[in-house]
Amino acid sequence: GKRPARQHAALLGQESAEQDYMARQLDLIATVANVFLDVLAGQERMRLALAGQELAQKVVNTAAKRVKAGKAPPIEETRANVALATADIEVKQAQRSLASFRKQLALLWGNPKPVYESVLGNLETFITIPDFQSLEVRIQQNPLALRSVKNLEQRQALLTLEKARRIPDITVSAGIRRYGHDIPNDTTALVGLSIPLPLFDRNQGNLMAAQQRMNRAMDEQAAIDLQLRALLTQAYESLVAADTEISILRDEILPGAREAFRMASRGYALGRFGFLELLDAQRTLFQNQTLYLQALTNYQRLINEIERLIAEPIENISKP
């Protein structure tokens, strides 16, 4: 049984290598998805920065009119210009970040210079989050988990091979012997059979080493299973929290911040609110818009992570 044992061990080694290849492929897909997400979020951040710059310019214009009409001190126009300069810095930072992300994405397909203007996508694409148990049962189809299983099976096959090698091989030989020409019937057929006696070498060393490698493979399988489950638990809890954060920002905070800025702008133009109230409303609106963008980006990134862990699109599980 030594030859079938060697073939079985070699086949399991090949299957383990295939799962390692699949794991690298999943990692690459997740990397591309995350960098694409960075570009998409960078474009949205650029849009928000330009919108903030436009709002800051409107505040400057309003403050200048009030100062010119003698309804406000010149310090208000100065403060408005400082806020506009801050908005300009935000635009430049968004431009640099977007250019960096675009180059990173292009490098993933081997092009050192981006040859595209923008990427298409919608960060406000949501899913029905499945229950944790339906995701946890699919963790075993992750290539890392499958590779650890194949690695353990290969170690078991190698242990079986080492056990088979304790039995000595039988050597069979055959030949023809020819005697002198003066002897009649001078040709004789010879058959030989030899069996080594395993008195001192019963393959104990290799057998013990194979047993230790199998024990190590069992420990590695358990460690990988725990690691994948821990990563899935962390990503799932973070996804649920991000979904809640997005709902609160979208449905409660952002509408209130927009309305507060609208009323503060109108009230400042009419002289009902001071300049500090206007700046505070503007800052609050911009900060909450940034938080909303960060929450959306984090939400999509967590979906990518869960799909990498379960090696399957999460929409397949969310469908009834």
Disulfide bonds with the S-S distance in Angstrom:
none
